[in-house]
């Protein structure tokens, strides 16, 4: 079991952890989520002894690993760490990377370490890459090798720091599959991630960190569907909803398309659905509404449903009644027809932005 009490880490210009208190039971899969800069990765580094806390205590299986008397090398034998940037030794082959720690720390024979390494490579689907060097692998393959290397010490605890964040979207799936397989073992796992659908799918408990503390924790259903505290609710809502406001014809169109791309990436939205959302915004808002309105007053909200694998724009705008979905014959109308599953337009003169257009799209 891992027990953390009043953990604090202070830097000259920042204090990512103010007072972290947390218990992780044996066999749990704990996903740590929260805004950037709230100490999630710092917490993992403190657990593995890569970062020294300013104050506070950490116990692993009853041993205080923050004590000056603790042999951190022995503690690390109980913990495997997977970094977002892989951290493989570039001058070693794949199999040599995996053999290194068992030979160096466990005094395992090279033959035993080789046999173990090949078994682990087969388990992550990379046995044929044993003699390759890291720079000959894709990002997804490197991360699978990093996971195999962490497992080579047979740790009871595995720490994963944003294991898919440095990967191209096409490579994320292969790493997730390996991690999912690990989750059915009896190992304790602590995963820092921004991929909410992944956290929901694999975790037995979700920890939301904010303001330098464990702000809220619970089952995935509790945190994602019924958060109890304000900051958690705002964080979860902001992950699922993107709101854009346009008040001028000279608005920053490239900047807003970048925001749409970042929103889709953060929510692990497929490239097809991302393309649909961007097309709908460009055609409905940028090409049809902005030139037609005077003054320009547009509020556009994108929402994504993981369950339905669909997304929609709800676009409210000022002026007299204007239903752009009836602009037949226009190229923009043809594009809207091609990617929209459902369209609804209503006008309510009592609203500040009386025109309301909903465009729903899916896979």
Secondary structure, DSSP 8 states (H G I E B T S, - for coil): -EEEEEEEEEETTEEEEEEEEEEE-TT-EEEEE--TTSSHHHHHHHHTTSS--SEEEEEETTEETTSTT--HHHHHHHEEEE-TT----TTSBHHHHHHHHHHHHS---HHHHHHHHHHHHHHTT-GGGTTSBGGGS-HHHHHHHHHHHHHTTT-SEEEEESTTTTS-HHHHHHHHHHHHHHHTSS-EEEEE-S-HHHHHHH-SEEEEEETTEEEEEE-HHHHHHS--SHHHHHHHHHHHEEEEEE-STT--HHHHHHHHHHHHHHTT--HHHHHHHHHHIIIIIIIIIHHH-SS--EEEEEEEETTTTEEEEEEEE-SS---GGG-TTSHHHHHHHHH-SEEEEEE-TTSSS-EEEEEEEE-
